[in-house]
Amino acid sequence: MNFLSHYYFDRNVTDCYFILGTVLPDLLKNADKNIILHPEKLQHSNPHIESIIKGWNKHLDVDRYFHSSDFFATHSHQLKKLLAPVIEGSSVKPFFLGHIAVELIIDNLLLTTGKIKVDDFYDRLKECDNALIEEFLTEAGLNDTTRFFRFYEGFKRDGYLHTYSETEQIAYALKRICMRVWENPFTPLHEARMNEVLVAYRQLLLPDFMTIFYEIQAKLSAQ
């Protein structure tokens, strides 16, 4: 799941460090795909850092339930089939595109149906003390945090996730993610055709997309 889908499960939580933990694995991946940390079993005397650890583990649980769901298997496969012919000639792998596309669409639906407010998400992140975040990252084994904090400060400043509420921007968001792996992944024609597919598929998902959130919440509650 993407940032905002993770946030949905804890949208009413006021502990900024826990909220940060629920999205920190993806923040690190976006900052540098070579960063690999496993702080799942860390323990810390500082309650704020302990909250980050708990949030991190919540992220792993949510992703595990999502990626093993029929919802994900069905819709990522359908999107892969629909997107493959419209990106003919691109080096992007259709299965990767289907995976990311379904996550972006449900983020968009959460925003456009009023289930969450993206400003609330950013407000929580801005409450966290960078010194405590750095202490957590160092304890988790990241020796040089410079690249992460350069990305993280830009992430908070730019507020890019606001664009996820603009349905016509889903294809652009998808391109930005692909650009981390492939240089110049799509032509303008690819983008236009992708957008047609994604807008139509969003309408298909709209009536029942919340079922995956209810399913995951039930599994989290049963742990």
C-alpha positions as CSV (number, residue, x, y, z in Angstrom):
1,M,0.0,0.0,0.0
2,N,1.0,3.6,-0.5
3,F,1.5,6.4,2.0
4,L,-2.1,7.5,2.3
5,S,-3.6,4.0,2.4
6,H,-1.3,3.2,5.3
7,Y,-2.3,6.5,7.0
8,Y,-6.0,5.6,6.7
9,F,-5.7,2.9,9.4
10,D,-4.4,5.3,12.0
11,R,-5.9,8.6,10.8
12,N,-7.3,9.3,14.3
13,V,-4.0,8.6,16.1
14,T,-2.3,11.8,17.4
15,D,1.1,10.2,18.1
16,C,3.2,11.7,15.3
17,Y,6.0,9.2,15.9
18,F,3.7,6.2,15.4
19,I,2.2,7.8,12.2
20,L,5.8,8.4,10.9
21,G,6.6,4.7,11.6
22,T,3.7,3.5,9.6
23,V,5.1,5.2,6.5
24,L,8.8,5.2,7.2
25,P,9.7,2.0,5.2
26,D,8.3,3.7,2.1
27,L,9.9,7.0,2.9
28,L,13.3,5.3,3.1
29,K,12.6,3.4,-0.1
30,N,11.8,6.6,-1.9
31,A,14.9,8.4,-0.5
32,D,17.3,5.6,-1.6
33,K,16.2,2.2,-2.9
34,N,19.4,0.7,-1.6
35,I,18.5,1.4,2.1
36,I,17.5,-1.8,3.7
37,L,16.7,-1.8,7.5
38,H,15.2,-4.4,9.8
39,P,14.4,-2.7,13.1
40,E,11.3,-4.9,13.7
41,K,12.8,-6.3,17.0
42,L,14.4,-3.2,18.3
43,Q,13.6,-2.0,21.7
44,H,14.2,1.5,23.0
45,S,13.8,3.3,26.3
46,N,12.6,6.5,24.6
47,P,8.8,6.2,24.1
48,H,8.8,8.2,20.9
49,I,11.4,5.9,19.3
50,E,9.4,2.9,20.6
51,S,6.4,4.4,18.8
52,I,8.3,4.6,15.5
53,I,9.2,0.9,15.9
54,K,5.5,0.0,16.6
55,G,4.4,2.0,13.6
56,W,7.1,0.3,11.4
57,N,5.7,-3.1,12.4
58,K,2.2,-1.9,11.7
59,H,3.3,-1.0,8.2
60,L,4.7,-4.5,7.6
61,D,1.5,-6.1,8.8
62,V,-0.7,-3.9,6.6
63,D,1.5,-4.6,3.5
64,R,1.5,-8.3,4.2
65,Y,-2.3,-8.5,4.4
66,F,-2.8,-6.3,1.4
67,H,-0.4,-8.1,-0.9
68,S,-1.8,-11.5,0.0
69,S,-5.4,-10.4,-0.6
70,D,-7.7,-11.4,-3.5
71,F,-8.4,-7.7,-4.0
72,F,-4.7,-7.0,-4.8
73,A,-4.2,-10.1,-6.9
74,T,-7.3,-9.5,-8.9
75,H,-7.0,-5.8,-9.6
76,S,-3.2,-5.6,-10.1
77,H,-3.6,-8.4,-12.6
78,Q,-6.4,-6.7,-14.4
79,L,-4.6,-3.4,-14.5
80,K,-1.5,-5.2,-15.8
81,K,-3.5,-6.6,-18.7
82,L,-5.1,-3.3,-19.5
83,L,-1.9,-1.2,-19.3
84,A,0.4,-3.6,-21.2
85,P,-0.9,-2.7,-24.7
86,V,-1.0,1.0,-24.0
87,I,2.7,1.2,-23.0
88,E,4.0,-0.9,-25.9
89,G,7.6,0.0,-26.6
90,S,8.3,1.1,-23.0
91,S,10.9,-0.7,-20.9
92,V,8.5,-0.7,-17.8
93,K,7.4,-4.1,-16.8
94,P,3.5,-4.4,-16.9
95,F,3.3,-6.4,-13.7
96,F,5.2,-3.6,-11.9
97,L,2.8,-1.0,-13.4
98,G,-0.3,-3.0,-12.3
99,H,1.0,-3.3,-8.8
100,I,1.7,0.4,-8.4
101,A,-1.4,1.5,-10.3
102,V,-3.9,-0.2,-7.9
103,E,-2.1,1.4,-4.9
104,L,-2.3,4.9,-6.4
105,I,-5.9,4.5,-7.4
106,I,-7.0,3.6,-3.9
107,D,-5.0,6.5,-2.5
108,N,-6.9,8.7,-4.9
109,L,-10.2,7.2,-3.9
110,L,-9.5,7.7,-0.2
111,L,-9.0,11.4,-0.8
112,T,-11.7,12.1,-3.3
113,T,-14.4,10.3,-1.2
114,G,-13.3,12.2,1.9
115,K,-12.1,9.2,3.9
116,I,-8.9,11.1,4.9
117,K,-7.4,14.6,4.6
118,V,-3.9,14.8,3.3
119,D,-3.2,18.0,5.3
120,D,-3.7,16.0,8.5
121,F,-1.1,13.5,7.4
122,Y,1.5,16.1,6.7
123,D,0.6,17.9,10.0
124,R,1.5,14.7,11.9
125,L,4.8,14.3,10.2
126,K,5.8,17.9,10.9
127,E,5.3,17.4,14.6
128,C,8.1,14.9,14.8
129,D,11.6,15.9,16.0
130,N,14.3,15.1,13.4
131,A,16.8,14.4,16.2
132,L,14.7,11.5,17.4
133,I,14.1,10.2,13.9
134,E,17.9,10.3,13.3
135,E,18.5,8.4,16.6
136,F,16.0,5.7,15.4
137,L,17.7,5.4,12.0
138,T,21.1,5.1,13.6
139,E,20.0,2.5,16.0
140,A,18.4,0.6,13.0
141,G,21.8,0.6,11.3
142,L,21.7,3.5,8.9
143,N,25.1,5.2,9.3
144,D,24.6,8.1,7.0
145,T,21.2,9.7,7.2
146,T,22.0,12.7,5.0
147,R,20.2,11.4,1.9
148,F,17.1,10.4,3.8
149,F,16.7,13.8,5.5
150,R,17.3,15.6,2.2
151,F,14.4,13.6,0.7
152,Y,12.2,13.8,3.8
153,E,12.4,17.6,4.1
154,G,11.5,17.9,0.5
155,F,8.6,15.4,0.9
156,K,7.1,17.5,3.7
157,R,7.8,20.9,2.0
158,D,6.5,20.0,-1.4
159,G,3.3,18.3,-0.3
160,Y,3.2,16.2,-3.5
161,L,0.6,13.8,-2.1
162,H,-2.0,16.6,-2.6
163,T,-1.8,15.8,-6.3
164,Y,-3.2,12.3,-5.6
165,S,-6.6,13.8,-5.3
166,E,-6.5,14.9,-8.9
167,T,-7.7,11.9,-10.9
168,E,-6.1,13.2,-14.1
169,Q,-2.7,13.2,-12.3
170,I,-2.7,9.4,-11.5
171,A,-0.7,8.6,-14.6
172,Y,1.8,11.3,-13.9
173,A,2.3,9.9,-10.4
174,L,2.8,6.5,-11.8
175,K,5.4,7.8,-14.2
176,R,7.3,9.5,-11.4
177,I,7.5,6.2,-9.5
178,C,8.7,4.4,-12.6
179,M,11.4,7.0,-13.2
180,R,13.2,5.8,-10.1
181,V,13.9,2.5,-12.0
182,W,13.7,3.5,-15.7
183,E,14.9,6.6,-17.3
184,N,12.3,8.4,-19.5
185,P,9.9,5.4,-19.1
186,F,6.9,6.8,-21.1
187,T,6.2,9.0,-24.1
188,P,3.4,11.6,-23.9
189,L,1.2,9.2,-25.9
190,H,1.9,6.4,-23.4
191,E,0.9,8.8,-20.6
192,A,-2.3,9.9,-22.3
193,R,-3.4,6.3,-22.9
194,M,-2.4,5.2,-19.4
195,N,-4.5,8.0,-18.0
196,E,-7.6,6.8,-19.9
197,V,-7.2,3.3,-18.5
198,L,-6.6,4.5,-14.9
199,V,-9.5,6.9,-14.9
200,A,-11.9,4.2,-16.2
201,Y,-10.6,1.7,-13.7
202,R,-11.0,4.2,-10.9
203,Q,-14.7,4.3,-11.7
204,L,-14.8,0.5,-11.6
205,L,-13.2,0.4,-8.1
206,L,-15.2,3.3,-6.7
207,P,-18.3,1.4,-5.4
208,D,-16.4,-1.3,-3.5
209,F,-12.8,-0.2,-2.9
210,M,-13.3,0.2,0.9
211,T,-13.8,-3.6,1.2
212,I,-10.0,-4.1,1.2
213,F,-9.6,-1.6,4.1
214,Y,-12.4,-3.4,6.1
215,E,-10.7,-6.8,5.4
216,I,-7.3,-5.6,6.6
217,Q,-8.7,-3.9,9.6
218,A,-10.5,-7.1,10.7
219,K,-7.2,-9.0,10.4
220,L,-5.3,-6.4,12.3
221,S,-7.9,-6.4,15.1
222,A,-7.7,-10.2,15.3
223,Q,-3.9,-10.2,15.9
